[in-house]
Amino acid sequence: MSEILSIADVFIVGGGPAGLAAAIAARRQGLSVILADGAKSNIDKACGEGLMPQALKTLAGLGVSIGLEDGHPFRGIQFVAAGYSAAAEFSDGMGLGVRRTRLHTLLAEAAGEAGATLLWQSPVTSFSSSSVVCGGRTIQYKYLIGADGHSSEVRKSFGLGATRHESSRFGFRRHYNAAPWSDCVEVHWGNRCQIYITPVGRNEIGVAVLSDDSHLRLDQALRQFPQLQQRLLHSNLTSSERGAVSASRRLRRVATESVALIGDASGSVDAITGDGLSQAFQQAEALAAAMSANDLASYQTAHNQIRRRPALLAQILLSLGRNELLRRLSFRFLAEYPSVFTQILSLHTTGTLNTTYLSPLRQTQ
């Protein structure tokens, strides 16, 4: 028989950025929080590592400050394909490239300082409607949050797995000891794949590939981009290649009366938008407010709203990625009408159009 460890207002399964942000947000609402994860702290994951301005603002609202010393700033996004380069600046501030391990450390420290109890290397082995067994001990809760990723056990255990739409792509990422050559996150478009270049330090960049092919690794993908391949040729690796699944998944429900899902556990938008962390942090704020008001139905509504714009943009970008003719025509259009990309980026990051001409689009030589 397991020993009762404690009672918490909120028990969180999963200690990645989404779970840690949920812990911080719940503590700011005055709720007691216990978080458990089967892994050690400082969890890494294959991802683009670029924090959009909205993500940084949401974290600041949670009291989490991430400074320039923690990564490297970028002013916008640059698309490169079909002989054209299209760049647009953010209208709502700078983004910041941050190594995933550094971000995890900062969030874990903030959650601990906020008063959350963090249980690392403590897998949850069973669930009930009011308690979990974690490390052989029973912990009773009022609210259970599943922040345990794409293969969420919380989602499966409480019947929240029904989907409206689902598809998967695959990503691989590693880092190079190279000074960033652009003040944007670069997205290089190839045959059914994209390569992302994210500045994460003064002398370090992250390089990630997204594709439909689970067997496509970075070295193979780079052959489609000889100029980029040559630029990286003499740079030393600072991390090994790490892979992950990028899923497009929409769930019918993300909450019951006492259980809620957040981050990838709650469904996801393809990583092509670069918006996953921003969505998770916004979900954390909305979920904490819903729990404080004893109304998880309001979280379902907020979750739908947070997801809407990124999901639409992902559909558009995936169509570009899979249709070479459409991609060529689109990039030619953006090159001829440079304000359009700025408007699209502004709509994506702020929800409003910004018609100010911010950066030129030029045809590459």
Steps between C-alpha positions, in 0.01 A plus 500: 500500500644838402568771755310832469766761435290814492198677359538764230260731322679416174702196400690531171629202303792611284785738570567651158442870423121459486481325838741742666314801361174351630659456844616862507164633381307290755723619785438861395129425550574379854453129425726237655688303233688171474668414170648160416706371211674169446806670350781695661477876501642705212301311236608543137283459190550540127340832412570824317579685827380838378274684747263736322430845654162378628668212684741738672218737596290219644797373702565852628136512611567182698800664663756307295770725363719373217784735412736544208764314696281188479498483122515714188241750369344489155289772340278291273465212256666450162375249243748380238391294200464492122772763452322754720548626855207648693556663839268671747556648843277442800279798575474420871862469613796268459506123514769306687676178406562297818643150539223271622706388799554862607129576468417195709743606773352850517142371517584237765671763714202733465253223589701408809528863608124539453445222755419200279623160616701339218547122503758390242564134415154432641277328243126483564392136495123525543213750489162528668237774498654667806853366546812367330768257605842651450817331617296252701319776691144628460445868431149637513402790275213731411621556143718276287694648210642285223812668361652170396545550127370346178456153654327631812401234754268750666314547171463123456401432861217754507354441154616824342667334203229550237638711214345705223815510291842345523814481286870476578832626371849448633770734624872467571722764660861561593722798580809647338778717637441783254428870539147584379518659154145639507288689751198292395402140539559362152266244348644329190233328290583186305328195358244413769726621779605818675826578678492754783806700604455653846763713677525375860825665610772737391689208346234232469211422269234232502427318174178300474329318215126427475365257243243231422779240487590338831829384349619840375790619715673835495800393294269366229273804508791743475590357159197686364657826622861509375567859607379429851691171506818681402448764767478230769779283359780621728290562814537260793194326643407600856223241542399165358205461266172461688162412347135557583154468349320815387130422510194685380236381743171656601314343793126513547549579869796620706327504841251329728376641831830422673751399230660724237762458230763754401778527242547208260281280720207727411552472127746691290566702188780399263832650607527679167341806667767520773218579741474193726655649813306822469175302488601293804580808708170665406319177587670500841363845581151409382499170689614656827224762475243227428609290799492804726143566386406128533397502134702276269237550228641850452842343435355297214375823341831679552695203365298505178567873458874466565529224240296659221749735329806269518295211361389708200855619431632143527255384232617776266870435558463122465326555167800707388736229617327227300438687175808625318308708246290667770815567702679657202205724416454601863863596551502696176189685621657577837810632326291734287274612787725520808237640737292182476743283696517765771122500520483120521763488775325776694167319472662179622679651801254770610166420339499835320625620164799732482542664162826677586778406262762355729759318293575459131449177311773455248574248232804300598798484271 
